[in-house]
Amino acid sequence: MSLNTSVPSKRTSEFLMSSVLSLADIRRSPASGAWLNTIIKGDCVAALEALPDQSVDVIFADPPYNLQLGGMLTRPDQSVVDAVDDEWDQFASFEAYDAFTRAWLLACRRVLKPNGTIWVIGSYHNIFRVGATLQDLDFWILNDIVWRKTNPMPNFKGRRFQNAHETMIWASRDPKAKGYTFNYDAMKAANDDVQMRSDWLFPICSGGERLKGADGKKAHPTQKPEALLARVLMASTKPGDIVLDPFFGSGTTGAVAKRLGRNFVGIEREQAYIDAALERIEAVEPLGKATLSVMTGKKAEPRVAFNTLIESGLIKPGTVLTDARRRHSAIVRADGTLACGGDAGSIHRLGAKVQGLDACNGWTFWHYDDGQTLKPIDALRAVIRCDLAKLD
Ligand SMILES: C[S@@+](CC[C@H](N)C(=O)[O-])C[C@H]1O[C@@H](n2cnc3c(N)ncnc32)[C@H](O)[C@@H]1O
């Protein structure tokens, strides 16, 4: 299969030379510097075994679906449907498919960082088998995302429901994994401040995005839409993370990773798909750094102690703080505590005490007078956080 741009430009050929690695290359030089943002040509289990332990942040895998097509599929007008009947999608039995699934998932688990996560996309043909294997290997399923297709293929024979979705399993490496990336606040903000749900609506890949060969036919039979990958990466990675795709195909994961300022490593067996992916990724312009910062929620903000406000001169010892309605007041002491009557303690403890409560958020309870109005001391904490962000 050749692409429209089958004669690579000088720039492209330089890129091609430096961007495809053989298994021997990886074995000689397994450090990430050698394989970052490259495609490794070969079988994914062997390639994964050549990569170092705990070296990637996220894996996106779109494995063979084992579609088990029973002969040619035709439309009512007898035209033939361009179905996935490639050799790489065929397995002798469910047992053979399960053994393959187990082998590549085990290899993936070793290269994932302890706080890493894996996404596997599939259809009813394979996703239940993949899900069971993930659980058998001690991955922990976080979500199953339903990708509902806006433009699915009809069921031509009318013998079943129209198959209008695929499923993506998202799992952490370990059952008790802590600290995996989920950009919850960014996802929610992007969804009009409503929690992002587990059913996603996207069209299948078509139009200008669909890679075509010189013969006008699809360059890859199962090219995934970039919008789907963009949501996956925006949800579960940070700029600079390493995303591995063991079934790289036409390189959708690499193209989106490059555009979003993430690093990628792809593994693919077929040279024609590698060529298509290289041309495609070469053409991608990464977005600017300023557009890639990920919005974080309060939990992710750096911890700032009340004492820091005193040390930085934003609040002076002796300042009188009050609540918003000036019913309670306390004096700031040089050691970072507040005092009121015979009591002293942290901003939180004293705030609770003067109100007769068990707990209180001192940052929002105590206010200072800026000469015009009363403002919560949280506003001064925000100033410190803003300065810290400039240091990043
Ligand atoms: C479902 S397609 C992935 C399509 C890809 N997500 C895209 O958007 O183009 C699966 C790919 O895995 C490749 N493949 C199948 N078995 C493989 C193996 N054992 N090692 C490496 N690649 C393999 C196939 O050649 C095929 O391109």
Ligand as a Chemical Component Dictionary entry (heavy atoms), coordinates in Angstrom:
data_LIG
# 
_chem_comp.id                   LIG 
_chem_comp.type                 NON-POLYMER 
_chem_comp.pdbx_formal_charge   0 
_chem_comp.three_letter_code    LIG 
# 
loop_
_chem_comp_atom.comp_id 
_chem_comp_atom.atom_id 
_chem_comp_atom.alt_atom_id 
_chem_comp_atom.type_symbol 
_chem_comp_atom.charge 
_chem_comp_atom.model_Cartn_x 
_chem_comp_atom.model_Cartn_y 
_chem_comp_atom.model_Cartn_z 
_chem_comp_atom.pdbx_ordinal 
LIG C1  C1  C 0  -6.901 -2.209 15.131 1  
LIG S1  S1  S 1  -5.448 -1.752 14.290 2  
LIG C2  C2  C 0  -4.945 -0.233 15.093 3  
LIG C3  C3  C 0  -5.383 0.995  14.353 4  
LIG C4  C4  C 0  -4.887 2.291  14.945 5  
LIG N1  N1  N 0  -5.460 2.550  16.241 6  
LIG C5  C5  C 0  -5.170 3.479  14.023 7  
LIG O1  O1  O 0  -5.865 4.437  14.444 8  
LIG O2  O2  O -1 -4.728 3.442  12.898 9  
LIG C6  C6  C 0  -4.321 -2.916 14.903 10 
LIG C7  C7  C 0  -2.918 -2.802 14.338 11 
LIG O3  O3  O 0  -2.065 -3.696 15.058 12 
LIG C8  C8  C 0  -1.118 -4.269 14.168 13 
LIG N2  N2  N 0  -0.728 -5.546 14.786 14 
LIG C9  C9  C 0  -1.447 -6.673 14.885 15 
LIG N3  N3  N 0  -0.794 -7.589 15.599 16 
LIG C10 C10 C 0  0.385  -7.029 15.963 17 
LIG C11 C11 C 0  1.486  -7.473 16.736 18 
LIG N4  N4  N 0  1.533  -8.697 17.267 19 
LIG N5  N5  N 0  2.503  -6.619 16.948 20 
LIG C12 C12 C 0  2.498  -5.371 16.415 21 
LIG N6  N6  N 0  1.472  -4.891 15.664 22 
LIG C13 C13 C 0  0.425  -5.714 15.454 23 
LIG C14 C14 C 0  -1.853 -4.406 12.840 24 
LIG O4  O4  O 0  -0.945 -4.412 11.765 25 
LIG C15 C15 C 0  -2.773 -3.185 12.869 26 
LIG O5  O5  O 0  -2.199 -2.111 12.186 27 
# 
loop_
_chem_comp_bond.comp_id 
_chem_comp_bond.atom_id_1 
_chem_comp_bond.atom_id_2 
_chem_comp_bond.value_order 
_chem_comp_bond.pdbx_ordinal 
LIG C1  S1  SING 1  
LIG S1  C2  SING 2  
LIG S1  C6  SING 3  
LIG C2  C3  SING 4  
LIG C3  C4  SING 5  
LIG C4  N1  SING 6  
LIG C4  C5  SING 7  
LIG C5  O1  DOUB 8  
LIG C5  O2  SING 9  
LIG C6  C7  SING 10 
LIG C7  O3  SING 11 
LIG C7  C15 SING 12 
LIG O3  C8  SING 13 
LIG C8  N2  SING 14 
LIG C8  C14 SING 15 
LIG N2  C9  SING 16 
LIG N2  C13 SING 17 
LIG C9  N3  DOUB 18 
LIG N3  C10 SING 19 
LIG C10 C11 SING 20 
LIG C10 C13 DOUB 21 
LIG C11 N4  SING 22 
LIG C11 N5  DOUB 23 
LIG N5  C12 SING 24 
LIG C12 N6  DOUB 25 
LIG N6  C13 SING 26 
LIG C14 O4  SING 27 
LIG C14 C15 SING 28 
LIG C15 O5  SING 29 
# 
